[in-house]
Each structure stands twice: as C-alpha cells, then as structure tokens.
Amino acid sequence: MRVPGMPGQEAMDKLINAPALSYTGARAKERASGAPVRKFCDMCGYWGKMKCTICGSYVCCLACKQTHDAAEHPHR
C-alpha cells in the first residue's frame, strides 16, 4: 500500500478557505458492508450487552442497569 504524498499549496489553501462543516455534514456515513451496528452502554459507554425492557436502551452490567433504572425510570 502506497502512502499518498503531501497536498500542494493550492490544495491546502482550498481546504483552509472552505466553509466549516456542520456536525451532521462531518459525521461518518453508514457502512455499506452490512456489518451489525455496535451497541454501547447508555451509562458508561462500554459494550451494551443487555437491553432495557422498558425503553430499549443498552446497558453493560447490573450496576449500570440499576443506575439507568434509577435515572430514567424512577417511577418503577
């Protein structure tokens, strides 16, 4: 695999003078590979392995599930 060379001064000036992208414009697009979407814990950001039966949020462990229930579902 060949590493591309540095862009020229004209290309750099064009990039610097271009309008800034919004958050939505800068986000990565969905992968077309068909790979499954990664699910992360809503409390700590680790891999979400369990799904809340009430709201569908993902949590990684019992401690995060209890924190989630206390924060998001205090009426239960």
All heavy atoms as a GROMACS GRO file, in nm:
protein
  572
    1MET      N    1   0.085  -0.118   0.000
    1MET     CA    2   0.000   0.000   0.000
    1MET      C    3   0.089   0.123   0.000
    1MET      O    4   0.180   0.136   0.081
    1MET     CB    5  -0.089  -0.001   0.123
    1MET     CG    6  -0.190   0.106   0.124
    1MET     SD    7  -0.316   0.064   0.244
    1MET     CE    8  -0.332   0.218   0.326
    2ARG      N    9   0.061   0.216  -0.088
    2ARG     CA   10   0.143   0.336  -0.104
    2ARG      C   11   0.080   0.451  -0.027
    2ARG      O   12  -0.040   0.476  -0.035
    2ARG     CB   13   0.151   0.370  -0.252
    2ARG     CG   14   0.243   0.482  -0.282
    2ARG     CD   15   0.258   0.498  -0.434
    2ARG     NE   16   0.320   0.623  -0.461
    2ARG     CZ   17   0.254   0.736  -0.489
    2ARG    NH1   18   0.124   0.736  -0.497
    2ARG    NH2   19   0.319   0.847  -0.512
    3VAL      N   20   0.160   0.523   0.049
    3VAL     CA   21   0.114   0.640   0.123
    3VAL      C   22   0.112   0.759   0.028
    3VAL      O   23   0.211   0.787  -0.040
    3VAL     CB   24   0.208   0.669   0.242
    3VAL    CG1   25   0.164   0.794   0.315
    3VAL    CG2   26   0.212   0.551   0.337
    4PRO      N   27  -0.001   0.831   0.020
    4PRO     CA   28  -0.006   0.947  -0.070
    4PRO      C   29   0.086   1.058  -0.022
    4PRO      O   30   0.114   1.073   0.096
    4PRO     CB   31  -0.152   0.990  -0.066
    4PRO     CG   32  -0.208   0.932   0.058
    4PRO     CD   33  -0.127   0.809   0.089
    5GLY      N   34   0.133   1.138  -0.117
    5GLY     CA   35   0.221   1.249  -0.084
    5GLY      C   36   0.144   1.366  -0.022
    5GLY      O   37   0.021   1.366  -0.017
    6MET      N   38   0.216   1.464   0.025
    6MET     CA   39   0.155   1.582   0.085
    6MET      C   40   0.082   1.662  -0.024
    6MET      O   41   0.131   1.673  -0.136
    6MET     CB   42   0.263   1.671   0.148
    6MET     CG   43   0.324   1.613   0.274
    6MET     SD   44   0.207   1.607   0.410
    6MET     CE   45   0.180   1.779   0.441
    7PRO      N   46  -0.032   1.720   0.010
    7PRO     CA   47  -0.103   1.802  -0.089
    7PRO      C   48  -0.024   1.930  -0.115
    7PRO      O   49   0.050   1.980  -0.031
    7PRO     CB   50  -0.237   1.832  -0.023
    7PRO     CG   51  -0.216   1.809   0.123
    7PRO     CD   52  -0.106   1.709   0.135
    8GLY      N   53  -0.043   1.985  -0.235
    8GLY     CA   54   0.026   2.108  -0.272
    8GLY      C   55  -0.033   2.229  -0.201
    8GLY      O   56  -0.136   2.222  -0.133
    9GLN      N   57   0.032   2.343  -0.218
    9GLN     CA   58  -0.012   2.467  -0.154
    9GLN      C   59  -0.152   2.507  -0.198
    9GLN      O   60  -0.233   2.552  -0.118
    9GLN     CB   61   0.088   2.580  -0.183
    9GLN     CG   62   0.061   2.708  -0.106
    9GLN     CD   63   0.071   2.688   0.044
    9GLN    OE1   64   0.157   2.615   0.093
    9GLN    NE2   65  -0.017   2.753   0.118
   10GLU      N   66  -0.185   2.488  -0.325
   10GLU     CA   67  -0.317   2.524  -0.377
   10GLU      C   68  -0.426   2.440  -0.310
   10GLU      O   69  -0.530   2.492  -0.269
   10GLU     CB   70  -0.320   2.503  -0.528
   10GLU     CG   71  -0.450   2.546  -0.592
   10GLU     CD   72  -0.447   2.527  -0.742
   10GLU    OE1   73  -0.344   2.556  -0.806
   10GLU    OE2   74  -0.552   2.485  -0.795
   11ALA      N   75  -0.401   2.311  -0.295
   11ALA     CA   76  -0.498   2.223  -0.230
   11ALA      C   77  -0.516   2.260  -0.083
   11ALA      O   78  -0.628   2.258  -0.030
   11ALA     CB   79  -0.456   2.078  -0.244
   12MET      N   80  -0.406   2.292  -0.016
   12MET     CA   81  -0.413   2.332   0.126
   12MET      C   82  -0.492   2.462   0.142
   12MET      O   83  -0.574   2.476   0.232
   12MET     CB   84  -0.273   2.347   0.185
   12MET     CG   85  -0.199   2.216   0.200
   12MET     SD   86  -0.279   2.099   0.310
   12MET     CE   87  -0.256   2.179   0.466
   13ASP      N   88  -0.467   2.560   0.054
   13ASP     CA   89  -0.541   2.687   0.061
   13ASP      C   90  -0.690   2.664   0.038
   13ASP      O   91  -0.774   2.726   0.104
   13ASP     CB   92  -0.486   2.785  -0.043
   13ASP     CG   93  -0.348   2.837  -0.007
   13ASP    OD1   94  -0.312   2.830   0.113
   13ASP    OD2   95  -0.276   2.883  -0.098
   14LYS      N   96  -0.723   2.575  -0.054
   14LYS     CA   97  -0.863   2.544  -0.081
   14LYS      C   98  -0.930   2.483   0.043
   14LYS      O   99  -1.043   2.518   0.077
   14LYS     CB  100  -0.872   2.448  -0.200
   14LYS     CG  101  -1.013   2.417  -0.243
   14LYS     CD  102  -1.014   2.325  -0.364
   14LYS     CE  103  -1.157   2.287  -0.400
   14LYS     NZ  104  -1.161   2.193  -0.511
   15LEU      N  105  -0.860   2.392   0.111
   15LEU     CA  106  -0.914   2.330   0.232
   15LEU      C  107  -0.932   2.432   0.345
   15LEU      O  108  -1.033   2.432   0.416
   15LEU     CB  109  -0.824   2.216   0.279
   15LEU     CG  110  -0.826   2.089   0.197
   15LEU    CD1  111  -0.714   1.996   0.240
   15LEU    CD2  112  -0.961   2.020   0.211
   16ILE      N  113  -0.834   2.519   0.361
   16ILE     CA  114  -0.838   2.619   0.468
   16ILE      C  115  -0.949   2.720   0.445
   16ILE      O  116  -1.018   2.761   0.538
   16ILE     CB  117  -0.702   2.689   0.483
   16ILE    CG1  118  -0.600   2.589   0.538
   16ILE    CG2  119  -0.711   2.812   0.571
   16ILE    CD1  120  -0.457   2.639   0.536
   17ASN      N  121  -0.972   2.758   0.321
   17ASN     CA  122  -1.071   2.860   0.290
   17ASN      C  123  -1.212   2.805   0.269
   17ASN      O  124  -1.306   2.882   0.253
   17ASN     CB  125  -1.028   2.938   0.165
   17ASN     CG  126  -0.902   3.017   0.191
   17ASN    OD1  127  -0.881   3.068   0.300
   17ASN    ND2  128  -0.815   3.025   0.092
   18ALA      N  129  -1.228   2.675   0.271
   18ALA     CA  130  -1.361   2.614   0.255
   18ALA      C  131  -1.444   2.641   0.380
   18ALA      O  132  -1.391   2.652   0.491
   18ALA     CB  133  -1.347   2.464   0.232
   19PRO      N  134  -1.577   2.654   0.366
   19PRO     CA  135  -1.661   2.676   0.484
   19PRO      C  136  -1.657   2.554   0.575
   19PRO      O  137  -1.641   2.440   0.530
   19PRO     CB  138  -1.801   2.697   0.424
   19PRO     CG  139  -1.795   2.640   0.288
   19PRO     CD  140  -1.654   2.649   0.243
   20ALA      N  141  -1.671   2.579   0.704
   20ALA     CA  142  -1.669   2.471   0.803
   20ALA      C  143  -1.791   2.382   0.786
   20ALA      O  144  -1.900   2.428   0.752
   20ALA     CB  145  -1.667   2.530   0.943
   21LEU      N  146  -1.772   2.253   0.811
   21LEU     CA  147  -1.883   2.158   0.804
   21LEU      C  148  -1.963   2.162   0.933
   21LEU      O  149  -1.908   2.183   1.041
   21LEU     CB  150  -1.830   2.016   0.783
   21LEU     CG  151  -1.768   1.985   0.647
   21LEU    CD1  152  -1.708   1.846   0.650
   21LEU    CD2  153  -1.871   1.996   0.537
   22SER      N  154  -2.092   2.137   0.922
   22SER     CA  155  -2.174   2.121   1.042
   22SER      C  156  -2.145   1.984   1.101
   22SER      O  157  -2.081   1.900   1.039
   22SER     CB  158  -2.322   2.132   1.006
   22SER     OG  159  -2.359   2.023   0.923
   23TYR      N  160  -2.196   1.958   1.219
   23TYR     CA  161  -2.177   1.827   1.282
   23TYR      C  162  -2.234   1.717   1.192
   23TYR      O  163  -2.171   1.615   1.168
   23TYR     CB  164  -2.244   1.823   1.419
   23TYR     CG  165  -2.241   1.686   1.481
   23TYR    CD1  166  -2.125   1.638   1.541
   23TYR    CD2  167  -2.352   1.603   1.478
   23TYR    CE1  168  -2.120   1.512   1.596
   23TYR    CE2  169  -2.348   1.476   1.533
   23TYR     CZ  170  -2.232   1.432   1.593
   23TYR     OH  171  -2.228   1.306   1.646
   24THR      N  172  -2.353   1.739   1.141
   24THR     CA  173  -2.417   1.639   1.056
   24THR      C  174  -2.338   1.616   0.928
   24THR      O  175  -2.325   1.504   0.882
   24THR     CB  176  -2.560   1.682   1.021
   24THR    OG1  177  -2.630   1.711   1.142
   24THR    CG2  178  -2.634   1.576   0.945
   25GLY      N  179  -2.283   1.720   0.871
   25GLY     CA  180  -2.205   1.708   0.750
   25GLY      C  181  -2.072   1.638   0.771
   25GLY      O  182  -2.018   1.575   0.680
   26ALA      N  183  -2.017   1.647   0.892
   26ALA     CA  184  -1.887   1.587   0.921
   26ALA      C  185  -1.897   1.444   0.972
   26ALA      O  186  -1.797   1.374   0.977
   26ALA     CB  187  -1.814   1.672   1.025
   27ARG      N  188  -2.015   1.400   1.011
   27ARG     CA  189  -2.033   1.265   1.063
   27ARG      C  190  -1.999   1.160   0.957
   27ARG      O  191  -2.019   1.181   0.838
   27ARG     CB  192  -2.178   1.241   1.104
   27ARG     CG  193  -2.211   1.296   1.238
   27ARG     CD  194  -2.352   1.266   1.278
   27ARG     NE  195  -2.381   1.123   1.266
   27ARG     CZ  196  -2.502   1.072   1.273
   27ARG    NH1  197  -2.605   1.150   1.289
   27ARG    NH2  198  -2.520   0.943   1.264
   28ALA      N  199  -1.950   1.047   1.004
   28ALA     CA  200  -1.922   0.935   0.914
   28ALA      C  201  -2.054   0.878   0.863
   28ALA      O  202  -2.153   0.874   0.935
   28ALA     CB  203  -1.843   0.827   0.987
   29LYS      N  204  -2.053   0.836   0.741
   29LYS     CA  205  -2.173   0.777   0.681
   29LYS      C  206  -2.186   0.631   0.724
   29LYS      O  207  -2.091   0.570   0.769
   29LYS     CB  208  -2.164   0.784   0.528
   29LYS     CG  209  -2.136   0.923   0.474
   29LYS     CD  210  -2.248   1.019   0.507
   29LYS     CE  211  -2.221   1.155   0.447
   29LYS     NZ  212  -2.207   1.262   0.540
   30GLU      N  213  -2.306   0.576   0.710
   30GLU     CA  214  -2.328   0.437   0.744
   30GLU      C  215  -2.244   0.347   0.655
   30GLU      O  216  -2.225   0.375   0.537
   30GLU     CB  217  -2.474   0.400   0.725
   30GLU     CG  218  -2.559   0.431   0.844
   30GLU     CD  219  -2.697   0.370   0.830
   30GLU    OE1  220  -2.709   0.250   0.793
   30GLU    OE2  221  -2.792   0.441   0.857
   31ARG      N  222  -2.198   0.240   0.713
   31ARG     CA  223  -2.118   0.145   0.637
   31ARG      C  224  -2.209   0.062   0.547
   31ARG      O  225  -2.316   0.020   0.588
   31ARG     CB  226  -2.042   0.052   0.730
   31ARG     CG  227  -1.939   0.126   0.814
   31ARG     CD  228  -1.866   0.032   0.903
   31ARG     NE  229  -1.962  -0.020   1.002
   31ARG     CZ  230  -1.933  -0.111   1.091
   31ARG    NH1  231  -1.814  -0.164   1.095
   31ARG    NH2  232  -2.022  -0.152   1.177
   32ALA      N  233  -2.166   0.038   0.427
   32ALA     CA  234  -2.244  -0.041   0.332
   32ALA      C  235  -2.210  -0.189   0.342
   32ALA      O  236  -2.263  -0.269   0.268
   32ALA     CB  237  -2.220   0.010   0.191
   33SER      N  238  -2.123  -0.224   0.435
   33SER     CA  239  -2.076  -0.362   0.443
   33SER      C  240  -2.181  -0.456   0.501
   33SER      O  241  -2.166  -0.577   0.491
   33SER     CB  242  -1.950  -0.369   0.528
   33SER     OG  243  -1.980  -0.337   0.663
   34GLY      N  244  -2.283  -0.403   0.563
   34GLY     CA  245  -2.384  -0.488   0.623
   34GLY      C  246  -2.343  -0.540   0.760
   34GLY      O  247  -2.410  -0.626   0.816
   35ALA      N  248  -2.232  -0.489   0.813
   35ALA     CA  249  -2.188  -0.531   0.945
   35ALA      C  250  -2.289  -0.484   1.049
   35ALA      O  251  -2.352  -0.379   1.033
   35ALA     CB  252  -2.050  -0.472   0.976
   36PRO      N  253  -2.307  -0.558   1.157
   36PRO     CA  254  -2.403  -0.517   1.258
   36PRO      C  255  -2.363  -0.386   1.326
   36PRO      O  256  -2.245  -0.356   1.338
   36PRO     CB  257  -2.403  -0.633   1.358
   36PRO     CG  258  -2.275  -0.704   1.335
   36PRO     CD  259  -2.238  -0.682   1.192
   37VAL      N  260  -2.461  -0.310   1.366
   37VAL     CA  261  -2.438  -0.183   1.434
   37VAL      C  262  -2.389  -0.212   1.576
   37VAL      O  263  -2.441  -0.300   1.643
   37VAL     CB  264  -2.568  -0.100   1.438
   37VAL    CG1  265  -2.547   0.028   1.515
   37VAL    CG2  266  -2.616  -0.072   1.298
   38ARG      N  267  -2.289  -0.140   1.620
   38ARG     CA  268  -2.238  -0.158   1.756
   38ARG      C  269  -2.332  -0.093   1.855
   38ARG      O  270  -2.384   0.015   1.832
   38ARG     CB  271  -2.099  -0.099   1.768
   38ARG     CG  272  -1.998  -0.170   1.683
   38ARG     CD  273  -1.863  -0.108   1.697
   38ARG     NE  274  -1.767  -0.180   1.617
   38ARG     CZ  275  -1.643  -0.143   1.603
   38ARG    NH1  276  -1.598  -0.035   1.662
   38ARG    NH2  277  -1.561  -0.213   1.528
   39LYS      N  278  -2.351  -0.158   1.968
   39LYS     CA  279  -2.439  -0.107   2.072
   39LYS      C  280  -2.354  -0.077   2.196
   39LYS      O  281  -2.279  -0.162   2.241
   39LYS     CB  282  -2.547  -0.209   2.103
   39LYS     CG  283  -2.633  -0.241   1.982
   39LYS     CD  284  -2.720  -0.361   2.008
   39LYS     CE  285  -2.802  -0.393   1.886
   39LYS     NZ  286  -2.733  -0.480   1.792
   40PHE      N  287  -2.369   0.044   2.249
   40PHE     CA  288  -2.290   0.085   2.364
   40PHE      C  289  -2.380   0.114   2.483
   40PHE      O  290  -2.495   0.156   2.468
   40PHE     CB  291  -2.207   0.210   2.330
   40PHE     CG  292  -2.107   0.185   2.222
   40PHE    CD1  293  -2.131   0.225   2.092
   40PHE    CD2  294  -1.989   0.119   2.250
   40PHE    CE1  295  -2.038   0.202   1.992
   40PHE    CE2  296  -1.895   0.094   2.150
   40PHE     CZ  297  -1.921   0.136   2.021
   41CYS      N  298  -2.326   0.095   2.602
   41CYS     CA  299  -2.397   0.120   2.727
   41CYS      C  300  -2.432   0.268   2.737
   41CYS      O  301  -2.346   0.354   2.718
   41CYS     CB  302  -2.310   0.077   2.845
   41CYS     SG  303  -2.384   0.111   3.006
   42ASP      N  304  -2.558   0.298   2.767
   42ASP     CA  305  -2.601   0.437   2.781
   42ASP      C  306  -2.547   0.503   2.908
   42ASP      O  307  -2.549   0.625   2.920
   42ASP     CB  308  -2.754   0.445   2.782
   42ASP     CG  309  -2.812   0.432   2.643
   42ASP    OD1  310  -2.735   0.416   2.547
   42ASP    OD2  311  -2.935   0.438   2.631
   43MET      N  312  -2.497   0.424   3.000
   43MET     CA  313  -2.448   0.481   3.126
   43MET      C  314  -2.297   0.506   3.123
   43MET      O  315  -2.252   0.611   3.164
   43MET     CB  316  -2.481   0.386   3.244
   43MET     CG  317  -2.628   0.372   3.271
   43MET     SD  318  -2.701   0.524   3.335
   43MET     CE  319  -2.797   0.578   3.197
   44CYS      N  320  -2.218   0.410   3.073
   44CYS     CA  321  -2.072   0.424   3.082
   44CYS      C  322  -2.000   0.421   2.947
   44CYS      O  323  -1.884   0.454   2.939
   44CYS     CB  324  -2.014   0.315   3.172
   44CYS     SG  325  -2.021   0.149   3.101
   45GLY      N  326  -2.069   0.380   2.841
   45GLY     CA  327  -2.008   0.378   2.709
   45GLY      C  328  -1.939   0.248   2.672
   45GLY      O  329  -1.885   0.236   2.564
   46TYR      N  330  -1.940   0.149   2.762
   46TYR     CA  331  -1.881   0.019   2.730
   46TYR      C  332  -1.977  -0.057   2.638
   46TYR      O  333  -2.085  -0.008   2.606
   46TYR     CB  334  -1.856  -0.059   2.861
   46TYR     CG  335  -1.764  -0.177   2.845
   46TYR    CD1  336  -1.630  -0.159   2.814
   46TYR    CD2  337  -1.811  -0.306   2.863
   46TYR    CE1  338  -1.545  -0.267   2.799
   46TYR    CE2  339  -1.726  -0.414   2.849
   46TYR     CZ  340  -1.595  -0.395   2.817
   46TYR     OH  341  -1.510  -0.502   2.802
   47TRP      N  342  -1.941  -0.176   2.593
   47TRP     CA  343  -2.028  -0.254   2.505
   47TRP      C  344  -2.160  -0.282   2.574
   47TRP      O  345  -2.164  -0.340   2.681
   47TRP     CB  346  -1.963  -0.387   2.467
   47TRP     CG  347  -1.835  -0.372   2.394
   47TRP    CD1  348  -1.710  -0.394   2.443
   47TRP    CD2  349  -1.818  -0.331   2.259
   47TRP    NE1  350  -1.616  -0.369   2.346
   47TRP    CE2  351  -1.680  -0.330   2.232
   47TRP    CE3  352  -1.905  -0.294   2.157
   47TRP    CZ2  353  -1.628  -0.295   2.109
   47TRP    CZ3  354  -1.853  -0.259   2.034
   47TRP    CH2  355  -1.716  -0.260   2.011
   48GLY      N  356  -2.272  -0.243   2.515
   48GLY     CA  357  -2.404  -0.268   2.571
   48GLY      C  358  -2.451  -0.407   2.537
   48GLY      O  359  -2.479  -0.438   2.422
   49LYS      N  360  -2.458  -0.493   2.637
   49LYS     CA  361  -2.494  -0.633   2.613
   49LYS      C  362  -2.639  -0.663   2.649
   49LYS      O  363  -2.693  -0.762   2.604
   49LYS     CB  364  -2.400  -0.724   2.692
   49LYS     CG  365  -2.256  -0.713   2.648
   49LYS     CD  366  -2.167  -0.802   2.729
   49LYS     CE  367  -2.022  -0.787   2.684
   49LYS     NZ  368  -1.932  -0.871   2.760
   50MET      N  369  -2.698  -0.580   2.735
   50MET     CA  370  -2.836  -0.603   2.777
   50MET      C  371  -2.921  -0.485   2.734
   50MET      O  372  -2.875  -0.372   2.730
   50MET     CB  373  -2.842  -0.619   2.929
   50MET     CG  374  -2.764  -0.736   2.981
   50MET     SD  375  -2.774  -0.750   3.160
   50MET     CE  376  -2.663  -0.619   3.211
   51LYS      N  377  -3.046  -0.513   2.705
   51LYS     CA  378  -3.138  -0.409   2.660
   51LYS      C  379  -3.245  -0.387   2.766
   51LYS      O  380  -3.303  -0.483   2.817
   51LYS     CB  381  -3.202  -0.454   2.528
   51LYS     CG  382  -3.278  -0.348   2.456
   51LYS     CD  383  -3.321  -0.402   2.321
   51LYS     CE  384  -3.395  -0.298   2.241
   51LYS     NZ  385  -3.437  -0.351   2.111
   52CYS      N  386  -3.272  -0.262   2.798
   52CYS     CA  387  -3.378  -0.228   2.893
   52CYS      C  388  -3.512  -0.268   2.832
   52CYS      O  389  -3.544  -0.233   2.719
   52CYS     CB  390  -3.376  -0.078   2.923
   52CYS     SG  391  -3.510  -0.024   3.033
   53THR      N  392  -3.592  -0.340   2.909
   53THR     CA  393  -3.721  -0.387   2.858
   53THR      C  394  -3.825  -0.275   2.853
   53THR      O  395  -3.926  -0.290   2.786
   53THR     CB  396  -3.775  -0.501   2.944
   53THR    OG1  397  -3.784  -0.457   3.080
   53THR    CG2  398  -3.685  -0.623   2.936
   54ILE      N  399  -3.797  -0.163   2.918
   54ILE     CA  400  -3.893  -0.053   2.920
   54ILE      C  401  -3.870   0.044   2.804
   54ILE      O  402  -3.961   0.079   2.731
   54ILE     CB  403  -3.886   0.022   3.055
   54ILE    CG1  404  -3.920  -0.074   3.168
   54ILE    CG2  405  -3.979   0.143   3.056
   54ILE    CD1  406  -3.889  -0.020   3.305
   55CYS      N  407  -3.744   0.088   2.785
   55CYS     CA  408  -3.718   0.192   2.686
   55CYS      C  409  -3.628   0.147   2.571
   55CYS      O  410  -3.614   0.218   2.473
   55CYS     CB  411  -3.657   0.315   2.753
   55CYS     SG  412  -3.492   0.286   2.820
   56GLY      N  413  -3.564   0.031   2.582
   56GLY     CA  414  -3.479  -0.018   2.475
   56GLY      C  415  -3.335   0.028   2.479
   56GLY      O  416  -3.258  -0.002   2.388
   57SER      N  417  -3.296   0.103   2.581
   57SER     CA  418  -3.157   0.147   2.595
   57SER      C  419  -3.069   0.028   2.629
   57SER      O  420  -3.113  -0.068   2.692
   57SER     CB  421  -3.145   0.251   2.706
   57SER     OG  422  -3.216   0.367   2.674
   58TYR      N  423  -2.942   0.034   2.587
   58TYR     CA  424  -2.849  -0.073   2.615
   58TYR      C  425  -2.766  -0.041   2.738
   58TYR      O  426  -2.727   0.074   2.759
   58TYR     CB  427  -2.758  -0.098   2.496
   58TYR     CG  428  -2.829  -0.170   2.384
   58TYR    CD1  429  -2.895  -0.099   2.285
   58TYR    CD2  430  -2.833  -0.308   2.380
   58TYR    CE1  431  -2.963  -0.164   2.184
   58TYR    CE2  432  -2.900  -0.375   2.279
   58TYR     CZ  433  -2.965  -0.302   2.181
   58TYR     OH  434  -3.033  -0.368   2.081
   59VAL      N  435  -2.738  -0.143   2.819
   59VAL     CA  436  -2.652  -0.131   2.937
   59VAL      C  437  -2.557  -0.250   2.938
   59VAL      O  438  -2.585  -0.353   2.877
   59VAL     CB  439  -2.733  -0.124   3.068
   59VAL    CG1  440  -2.808   0.007   3.079
   59VAL    CG2  441  -2.827  -0.241   3.081
   60CYS      N  442  -2.444  -0.236   3.006
   60CYS     CA  443  -2.342  -0.340   3.001
   60CYS      C  444  -2.343  -0.435   3.120
   60CYS      O  445  -2.297  -0.547   3.109
   60CYS     CB  446  -2.204  -0.277   2.988
   60CYS     SG  447  -2.154  -0.182   3.132
   61CYS      N  448  -2.394  -0.390   3.234
   61CYS     CA  449  -2.388  -0.474   3.353
   61CYS      C  450  -2.501  -0.438   3.449
   61CYS      O  451  -2.574  -0.341   3.428
   61CYS     CB  452  -2.252  -0.460   3.421
   61CYS     SG  453  -2.221  -0.293   3.483
   62LEU      N  454  -2.512  -0.513   3.555
   62LEU     CA  455  -2.619  -0.491   3.652
   62LEU      C  456  -2.606  -0.355   3.720
   62LEU      O  457  -2.707  -0.288   3.743
   62LEU     CB  458  -2.619  -0.603   3.755
   62LEU     CG  459  -2.735  -0.604   3.854
   62LEU    CD1  460  -2.869  -0.607   3.782
   62LEU    CD2  461  -2.724  -0.722   3.948
   63ALA      N  462  -2.484  -0.311   3.750
   63ALA     CA  463  -2.464  -0.181   3.815
   63ALA      C  464  -2.516  -0.068   3.725
   63ALA      O  465  -2.584   0.023   3.771
   63ALA     CB  466  -2.318  -0.159   3.849
   64CYS      N  467  -2.484  -0.075   3.596
   64CYS     CA  468  -2.532   0.028   3.503
   64CYS      C  469  -2.683   0.017   3.483
   64CYS      O  470  -2.751   0.118   3.467
   64CYS     CB  471  -2.460   0.016   3.369
   64CYS     SG  472  -2.291   0.081   3.374
   65LYS      N  473  -2.736  -0.104   3.487
   65LYS     CA  474  -2.881  -0.124   3.475
   65LYS      C  475  -2.952  -0.059   3.594
   65LYS      O  476  -3.053   0.009   3.577
   65LYS     CB  477  -2.914  -0.273   3.468
   65LYS     CG  478  -3.061  -0.307   3.473
   65LYS     CD  479  -3.130  -0.275   3.343
   65LYS     CE  480  -3.271  -0.334   3.343
   65LYS     NZ  481  -3.373  -0.235   3.325
   66GLN      N  482  -2.899  -0.077   3.713
   66GLN     CA  483  -2.959  -0.016   3.832
   66GLN      C  484  -2.950   0.136   3.826
   66GLN      O  485  -3.046   0.206   3.859
   66GLN     CB  486  -2.892  -0.070   3.958
   66GLN     CG  487  -2.925  -0.216   3.982
   66GLN     CD  488  -2.840  -0.279   4.091
   66GLN    OE1  489  -2.735  -0.225   4.129
   66GLN    NE2  490  -2.885  -0.393   4.141
   67THR      N  491  -2.837   0.190   3.781
   67THR     CA  492  -2.822   0.335   3.765
   67THR      C  493  -2.919   0.386   3.659
   67THR      O  494  -2.984   0.490   3.679
   67THR     CB  495  -2.677   0.370   3.726
   67THR    OG1  496  -2.589   0.316   3.823
   67THR    CG2  497  -2.658   0.519   3.715
   68HIS      N  498  -2.930   0.314   3.550
   68HIS     CA  499  -3.023   0.352   3.442
   68HIS      C  500  -3.166   0.354   3.493
   68HIS      O  501  -3.240   0.449   3.469
   68HIS     CB  502  -3.010   0.254   3.326
   68HIS     CG  503  -3.119   0.267   3.224
   68HIS    ND1  504  -3.121   0.368   3.130
   68HIS    CD2  505  -3.230   0.192   3.202
   68HIS    CE1  506  -3.230   0.354   3.054
   68HIS    NE2  507  -3.297   0.248   3.097
   69ASP      N  508  -3.206   0.249   3.565
   69ASP     CA  509  -3.342   0.241   3.617
   69ASP      C  510  -3.371   0.356   3.713
   69ASP      O  511  -3.479   0.414   3.709
   69ASP     CB  512  -3.367   0.107   3.686
   69ASP     CG  513  -3.376  -0.007   3.587
   69ASP    OD1  514  -3.397   0.018   3.467
   69ASP    OD2  515  -3.364  -0.124   3.632
   70ALA      N  516  -3.274   0.389   3.800
   70ALA     CA  517  -3.294   0.498   3.894
   70ALA      C  518  -3.303   0.634   3.825
   70ALA      O  519  -3.381   0.720   3.866
   70ALA     CB  520  -3.180   0.498   3.997
   71ALA      N  521  -3.226   0.652   3.719
   71ALA     CA  522  -3.223   0.781   3.649
   71ALA      C  523  -3.335   0.795   3.548
   71ALA      O  524  -3.397   0.901   3.537
   71ALA     CB  525  -3.088   0.798   3.581
   72GLU      N  526  -3.364   0.692   3.472
   72GLU     CA  527  -3.459   0.701   3.362
   72GLU      C  528  -3.599   0.652   3.398
   72GLU      O  529  -3.695   0.695   3.336
   72GLU     CB  530  -3.407   0.617   3.243
   72GLU     CG  531  -3.274   0.661   3.191
   72GLU     CD  532  -3.275   0.801   3.133
   72GLU    OE1  533  -3.378   0.841   3.074
   72GLU    OE2  534  -3.174   0.871   3.146
   73HIS      N  535  -3.611   0.564   3.493
   73HIS     CA  536  -3.740   0.507   3.529
   73HIS      C  537  -3.762   0.514   3.680
   73HIS      O  538  -3.778   0.411   3.747
   73HIS     CB  539  -3.752   0.362   3.481
   73HIS     CG  540  -3.711   0.342   3.339
   73HIS    ND1  541  -3.782   0.395   3.233
   73HIS    CD2  542  -3.604   0.277   3.284
   73HIS    CE1  543  -3.721   0.362   3.120
   73HIS    NE2  544  -3.613   0.292   3.149
   74PRO      N  545  -3.763   0.634   3.740
   74PRO     CA  546  -3.774   0.644   3.886
   74PRO      C  547  -3.909   0.596   3.941
   74PRO      O  548  -3.922   0.565   4.058
   74PRO     CB  549  -3.753   0.793   3.914
   74PRO     CG  550  -3.789   0.860   3.787
   74PRO     CD  551  -3.755   0.764   3.677
   75HIS      N  552  -4.010   0.591   3.855
   75HIS     CA  553  -4.145   0.551   3.899
   75HIS      C  554  -4.154   0.400   3.922
   75HIS      O  555  -4.250   0.354   3.979
   75HIS     CB  556  -4.249   0.594   3.795
   75HIS     CG  557  -4.223   0.541   3.658
   75HIS    ND1  558  -4.130   0.601   3.573
   75HIS    CD2  559  -4.271   0.435   3.590
   75HIS    CE1  560  -4.127   0.533   3.460
   75HIS    NE2  561  -4.211   0.432   3.467
   76ARG      N  562  -4.057   0.324   3.878
   76ARG     CA  563  -4.063   0.178   3.894
   76ARG      C  564  -3.997   0.135   4.021
   76ARG      O  565  -3.910   0.178   4.076
   76ARG     CB  566  -3.996   0.110   3.776
   76ARG     CG  567  -4.080   0.131   3.653
   76ARG     CD  568  -4.048   0.027   3.550
   76ARG     NE  569  -4.174  -0.004   3.489
   76ARG     CZ  570  -4.220  -0.124   3.466
   76ARG    NH1  571  -4.152  -0.229   3.495
   76ARG    NH2  572  -4.336  -0.143   3.409
   0.00000   0.00000   0.00000
